[in-house]
């Protein structure tokens, strides 16, 4: 059974930092591209940051220079270091694992962790 379990969400003041973690089980973690998404109330889910199996990274423009995605294949975990947090970063953050072959796409989601940026 595949599980993605996010943790690290919290209430933090503007300008603060948080590190989110997503621990995966039931998959060969190292071959999956890992992505953080977020969804604020009333908004669509949006991509925040992604890291490929080859360690290439991509970020939403709104978080470039503030957020850093990384992965530890030995621990089957992907991280999102979030610095200089803003109120507009408030959202539920979801972890996604995806692996594509020519014929199939394997796609898994975590349950999400709440990040609230407020004074």
N, C-alpha and C positions, 0 to 999 in steps of 0.2 A: 504494500500500500504506500502510495506516494504522499508525503507530507512536506509542506513548507510552513514553517512556524516563524512568524515575525516577532520581534521584541525590541524594546528600547524606546517606544513611543512615550511621550510625557507632555506635561504642561511646562513650557519654558518661556522666559521673557524675551522680547525682541533683542537681537544681538547675541543671544545665547547659542549654545551648541548642543547637538544630540548625535548619538551614533545608533543607527538602527542595524539590527542583525536579522538574517533570515537563514535558519538552519534547515537543510534539506535532508530527507531520508527516502529510501525506496527508489532512488534514481542513481545513475552513474553521473554524479554531479559534474565531473570535470568536462564532460562533453556538451553540457548545456550552456546556452547563452542565458545570462541572468539579468533581469531587468527590474528596476523599481518603478512603480507607477504610483500616482496619487489621485485621490478624488475628494474634492471639497463639496460641501452640500450644494445641490443645485447645479453642479458642474459635471461635465463628462470626465471619465478617467483619462489621465494624461501621462505620457511617458516622462519620467524624471531623469533616469540614468540607466545605461545598459553597459554590460561588460561581456565580451564574447569569450569563447573557450580559448582564443588566442590572446586574451587580455587587452584587446582593443576596447576603447570606451567611447561613449557618446552621451552628451548631456543636453537637456532642454536649455534653451537660451536663458530662461529665467533663473537657472541655478548655476550656470557656468561661473567658475571662480569661487563658489561658495560650498558646493557639494562635491564629494569625492566618493566614487564607487570602487570597491575592491572585493577580491574573493580569496578565500583560503580553501583550496581543494582538499587539503589534508583534513580539514574540519567540516567539509561540505557546507560551507557558510559563505554568504555574501553580505557585505556591509555597505552602509551608506553613512558617511560622515557628513554631517550638516552643520555648517558654521554660519555665523552672521544671519541667523534666522530672522525672518520677517513675518508679520501677521498673515500675509498672503501665502505663506508656506503651510498654513493650517489646513490639514486634510487627513484622511485615512490613507496610509501608505501601504501598498501591496507589493509583494514579491512575486515575480513570475519566472518560471523556468521553461525554456523552449529548446527543442531539438528537432531539426528538420532533416528528413531524408528525401530522396527523389519521390517517394510514394507516400510518405506519412509525415505528419507534424505531431509532435508530442508536446503538449502545452499544459502546464500546471500552475495553480494559483494558491497563495496563502490566504489567510482570513483577514489580514490587515492589522495595522497598529495605528492608534490615533496619535497624531502630533498636533498640539495646540500651542500657538505662539501668541501670547497675550501678556500685557502688563497688569 
